Amino acid sequence: MYLKLYKKTAFVLGVLLAILIFNACELDDKYPISAPEQYTKDDVKSYADLFKVFWTVMDQRYSCFYEQKRKDGKDWDAIYNEYYPKFSALKTFGRSTDDKNEIDTDKVKAIHYFVDIINPIFDRHFFVKIKIPLNRYQYGIFRFQGGMKEQHANSYMFSSKLGYIKKYLGNDTICQKYTLIPGVKKSDLSITYLMGSVKKNPDIYYLTYDSFSLYLSDLTKFLSSKFLNDSNPNELGLRTRNIENNPLLGRITDLTVRENVKELTRAIQSKWEAFTIAPELNVFRTLCRQFMATEIVSDDLLEAARSALIKYDELPVYYEEETYATVLTPESKPYMDWFISEMEQYIGNERNMNDFETAAMAVIERAPFYQNLLNPLHKGTIKKLILDLRSNGGGAVKDLQFFIERLVTKSTIWSYERTKEGNGRFDYTPWIPQKTKPHKLGGIPSNIPIAILTDNYSASMSEITVLLLKSQGNHVVSIGDYTYGATAGVTSNPADFNGGVVGNIADNWFYFYMPFSAVKDANGEMIEGIGIKPDIYVAPPTDAEVTQMENAPDTFVDRVMEVAVNHLSSK
Amino acid sequence: MVKKVVYFFCFYFFLSSIALQAQSKFKVGFDMGYTYSNLNANLSNLVESKYSGDYGFGASLTGEYTIRKPIFLKTAVSFLQKNYTFRRTGSRLGWYTKYYNDFLSIPFLVGVTVLGSADISQGLWLKIAGGTYIEYLMRLQRKGQYIALTENRYKKVSETYDFKKNENMLNRFGYGLQGELSLGYSFKKWTFYGTCNYQYGLSDISIANTNKNRQKTIQSYMIAAGTSYQFN
């Protein structure tokens, strides 16, 4: 009897162990989960589907559910339980069989529901555009964002500032706009800045810019080209013998034309080769190397860039057929095409002359930013600074490395950032401390009094700048209104952080602009949706002041600017 | 809270040992060894992301009661490190988080001696056992490396998880199934043995998740060596 019991028990336990061990090998992805990018128009056939895709994308990628729950007490499951039945009750969806009056009624209800859901979202970067049927044939795109029901204070719009702020500045005022490519004025990506010393107190230097694209001023990107290190230009490239022995040249039957073609191309080639070792270019190369070691734009560098460009502009334009008009025949054309192609390879790629042209133009175009701001900051000749970030909505993080770090003298924690990690709604990384670091070459020699001007439209990188610079000490004050409260990070590649979405979802039913992270300040306080409290509060402009700054800039008094100048003058 | 749980488990084990010892069919043992754990999670909607297993330390104070030869009941109070790592792979290699989870675990097992006889005074034996366990997450430490975007570099971070805030909505209490295989040699009252066990978590590590497809559970192996003493 014991033996039977023993065998049965052993069998049962053996089976149990086997089940457990095989369970260990269970495939993780038995039921694949749709990533937001995998949704298509087939997933959106009704308002219920529209809501479900929206809810699911948020559920998978929104990075602040913990803080959101603390703020309004409502969790995301409760949103689903409340609104899925409501959206399901909307029976139309712009179908040809739907009643047109009902379509309109459902549209109004759907917009109302989305506003109710999205308005409490406190992430101020976040917005979503949703396609909603207007009638049987048309759709409307509606934009929803956190805090969309809130009223925002008036702002000092950048275009208005450009109109009146010059009266506060001296004769050294500079206002420039440029794009990524030197010489090109029109582009989606550009920077406009205005700077100069303050008339009332020339020790104070003023700087404002429309967005964090100051990195477009960065000359190191242009001057790190290979042409700077081209020490032996005669080693490679087009050789005279390639012209002499070229079979295409031999196919030109008219000996006079053949000789003229040969002489013309040899002349063009030798002029370009001579330029690659011209003294003007060598001086420019040498001074560029000096710049790369110091980031100082000297007058000599500026002059060398101009001289070399003048020499460059005198060269024959080898890539245009007009240059060869006198000898161009059907017989000579194949040779000319070969020559242009070889010259392009030689001049453009091997001798990097295209890079030279860009670099020289960049030096000329960007020199004022270095010579009037960056270099004096490094030398210590700028004693006090007003950094006007009012109405600056942010921009690229790389501006921190290019410009803001130049105002940093000590390494200290200025914020904490956290991203999503795993698949759960609350799967977050630890809070990652963000530290300041002084600029490696062009930083200020010691702290100077800095006043950062803010208003309710100072957002994102403007707020990051305030947090970062205020971590340096009490010599930095912010003056004006509360900032916007949009500090979370946004990236065009959210897959790098397992959170956030930027782009179209479900074949354009949605456009999401969702940050991938959450940020809190050095004290551990979330400022998202709240904004940074200024050290010196100055009430935002009234409606009358806004009208005046736009229409009568000469008589407009900028109260924030006045406070900043008085504050810095007392330091 | 942690103290209360520890007191509870100690009291539970104390009472169990008194009760069972009185029946003179009771063994008390201690073993320690290595654990290997992983998180069972569905990451199919994430790019270049995976959880991988990690090693840890484990120690158990065991009690075993023979109901009727060769069947026995077994329980224990175990300290188990159930460690695992989240990491990005491929082109995103570099970001990782190592999870060091310290669990207090109590299994309830029924087993049978399948080779030899465990209660003979001397000799070799082999036992298998299976059952359930409950556990409590006492401490979680995370060590990782992340992209500090504003610094444009990877950065190492180490922290002890704050269960008061519990931002990740972790569930400290868990349960699951456990299987165990032991091989030992008895010298009168003393026995020396090696054991390997497997814990298959059934409970979600998140208290907030309502989606079964996104459930995350821990699996853990332990291989250990120890000794036990038989009362009679």
Interface residues (C-beta under 8 A of the other chain):
Chain A: Y2 L5 Y6 T9 A10 V12 L13 G14 L16 L17 L20 I21 N23 A24 E26 D28 D29 K30 Y31 P32 I33 S34 A35 P36 Q38 Q60 Y66 D75 D77 V397 K398 L400 Q401 S415 E417 T419 E421 G422 N423 G424 R425 F426 D427 Y428 T429 P430 W431 I432 P433 Q434 K435 K437 I464 L468 G489 T491 A495 D496 F497 N498 S517
Chain B: N40 A41 N42 L43 S44 N45 L46 V47 E48 S49 Y51 R68 K69 P70 I71 F86 R92 T97 V110 G111 V112 V114 I128 A129 G130 R142 G144 Y146 I147 A148 L149 T150 E151 N152 K155 V157 E159 E167 N168 M169 L177 Q178 G179 L181 Y198 Y200 S206 A208 N209 T210 N213 R214 K216 Q219 Y221
